[in-house]
């Protein structure tokens, strides 16, 4: 993550810093695995395995979004997915080739590669030794403490995020901002863009929200089953109902961070809704 951040500073392209933020869920995924092993893989902390899978999925999505923003900042567009080569005399093809041939800005490193390799080896071996044998001096690894496991999983990535937030604030005055997709003057998408499609846009947005809730409940139920060994009884068991609702509430708040992506999905769906739902009767009459 630090290398990507420094690469952003070297190239002058701030979009690379978005990749650092996009890697944060993957960092949390790795912490889940390390925490599970720290407690010697007890069955009572099986939820860490599901949580690791969730963070991996989320991280793959955020990294993909960050990669798209980097490509877009370099002039890439979806038309380049065309498998057929562009004409050698095409102005667009020539411009793309010229952009690809531009060298990156480079900066002299403050330390040699040998020193860097030595630091990396010492840090890796030293931290591995301390964790493997140092934890034997404490009772915590043998306690199967879910609260402590949760604190490790969410606390360590939170500290990492805080450090990069402060770093960004010191460099640019802005610690973190959500990515924008389209819109005017770089403002990103908003509900106003969806409303431009009229009834079709509003219905498309409703369908995307319904799709989220249609997926959220089965996923929450499956997660509870994998953790407790039984399917949730949301009608008769208050604890099962609370657990499922808590999972959905957490997912909804994470999804709220991806509002631009959800609006983009609604905009992409709006033409299909207009043609196949709103104006289907008129098209049949014609």
N, C-alpha and C positions, 0 to 999 in steps of 0.2 A: 504494500500500500504506500509505503514511504517512497519507494522508487518511482511509482507512477506519479506521485505528487511532485517529486523533483523533476520528472520528465516534463510535466506541465510547465514548470517554471523555466526549464531550459528551452522548450519550443515556443513558449509564449502563448500556448493554446490552453485557455482555462477549462475547456471541456474535458481535458484529461483528469482534472481533479474530480469530476463527476464519476469517473471510473473508480477512484479511491472510495468515494461514498458508496458506489454500487457494490463494492467488495465487502462492505461491512456485514451484511447478512451471512456471507460465506465465512467471514471471520467468526461470527456467532455460531455457525454450524460446526466449525472446528473446535470451538470451546465446548460445545455440547459433547462431542466425542471424548475430548480430554477429561471433562468432568466425570463422564460415565466410567472411564478407565481409572480415574483418581479414586473413585469409591469401589473399585474392583468389580464393576459390572453387576450390581445387585438387581434382582428382578423387580424390587420395589421402586427402582428409578428407571424403569423401562420407558417412561414418558420422555426421557432425554433422547431416546432413539427416534421417536416420532418428531420431537422438536428439531432434531438435527435434519431430518428429511424435509421438514417445513422450511427451515432457514436455507437449506440448499436450493429448494425450488424458488424461494423468494430471491435468493442471491443470483440465480441464473437469469431471472427476469430483470433485475436491476442492472446487472452487468450488460445484458443485451441492450437495454435502453441506453446505458452510458456509451456503449460501442456505436450505436446508431447516431447519437448526438456528435460523437467524435467524427464519424464518417461524414455526416451532414456538414460539419464545420469545415471539412476539407474539400467540399464540393461534390461529394458522392450523392447519387440519387438512385431510386429504385430501378430506373431504366438500365442501370449497369448490371442488373441481374440477368439481362438477356444473354443467353449462352453463345449467341452468334457474334463474331468479332465485328467491331465497327469498321467502316470504310477507312482506308488509310488517308483519304482526302477529306473526310468529314471534319468540319471545323470543331465539332464537339469532341470527336475522338482525338484530334490533335491537341486540344486544350487539356484533356484528361491526361494524355501522355506527358505533356509538358509539366503539369502539376505533380505527377508521380515522380518525375525526374528531379524535382527540387530537393536539394540536400537539407537535412535537419540542422538546426543550430546546435553547435557543440560547445561545451564548457570544459575547461581543464579541471580534473579532479584534484581534490586537496590531499589525497593519499593514494599510494600505489595499490595496484590490484593485489599484491602479495600481502600488504597490511590488511586490506579489506577481507581477504580470504582467511587470514589468521584470526581476525576478530570474529568472523562468522563461525569458524570452527570452535573457537574457545567458548563463545556464547552458547552454541548448540550442545557441546559436550558438557559444559559446566551446568547449564540449566537442567539437562536431562539427568545428570548425576544427583543434583540437589532434589529434584522432584521425586526421583525413584527411591532414594534412601532417606532423604530428609523428612518425608511424610511419615515415616515409621516412628518418628518421635512424637507424633500426635495421635489422638484417638479418633479424630474427625474422619479419616478415610474409611474407618471400620464401623461408622455409626449409621450409614444409609440415611443421612439427613437430607430430606427433600428441600427444606428451606435453604440450607447452605448450598445445595446443588443449584437451586434457582438463582441464588445471589451470585454465584460464580458465572452462570450462563448469561445473565443479563447485566451483571455489574461490570465484568471485564470489557465487553464490547461498548458499554456506555462510557467507560473511562476513555477508551480509544476514540469514540465519537467526540467526546468533549475536548480531547487534545487537538484533533483536527479542526474542530469548530473554532477553537481559540487561535490556531495557526492561520486559518483562513481569515479570521477577523483582523489579525495583526497585519496580514499582507494586503488585503483588499478592502477591509472595513466591513465585510459581509461574511459571516461565518458559514451560512448554509442557505441555499435556496432550492426550492423544488424545480425540477426540469420543466421546460416549456416545450410544447409541440405545436408548431404552426402559429396561427394567430397573426395579428397585425403588430408591426414594429417590435417583434420579439416579446410581446406581452403574453403569449401562450393562448391556449384555448380557454373558452369560458362557456357558461350556459347560454350566453347570447348567441354564440356560433351555432349551437344546437337548435335554438329557437328560429334561426333563419330558415330552417327546413319546414317550419310550421308544425302542423299536426304530425307529420311523418317523423320529424326530428324528436318531438316530445315522446312519441310512442316508442321510437328506437331507444331512447334513454331509459324509459320504463322497462323495456324488455331486457336491457343490459343489467339493470338493478335486480329484476326478477331472476335472471340467470345466476347472479351472485348468490342470492338467498337459496335458490334451488340446489346449488352446489354446497353451500356452507353447512346446511343441516346434515346431509349424509356424511360429509367429511368430519364434522364434529362428532357424530355418532360413531364413526369408524375409529377415530382417535381414542374415544372413551373405551370402546371394545378392546382395542389393542393394549390399553393401559390396565383395565380392570378385569378383562376376561368375560364381560357380559355386555349385552346391548342395553342402551339407556332406556329406562322406563320413565319418560317425561311426564306421564299422567299420574303415577302413584308414588314415585320416589322423588322427594324434594332435592336430595343431593345430586341425583342424576340430572334433573332438570337444571339445577344451578350450574353444574359442570358444562353441560351443552351450551347454555346461554352465555357462559363466560367465554367459552371458546369462540362462539360466533361473534360476541362483542369485541374480542381481541382482533379477530379477522377483519371485522368491519372498520376498526380504527386503523389497521394497517392499510386496508383498501382505500381509506380516506386520503392517505398520502399519495395514492396513485390516481387522483382525480383527473389530471390531464390525460392519462391513458384511458380511463373510463369514458371521458368525453370523446376521445378519439375513436373509441369503439362504437359509440353511439353515432358519430358522424359517418363512420364507414358503413354502418347498418342502415342509415336513413334512406339512401336511394333504393335499397332493396325493399324496405318497408313501404315506401311510396309506390313502388311498382307492383308489389305482390299483395299488399294488404289494403292500403288506402284507395288506390285507383284500379284495383283488380276488377271490380264490377264494371267500370267504364270501359276498360280494355276488352272485356268479354263481349260487351254490347257492340263494340266496333268490329 
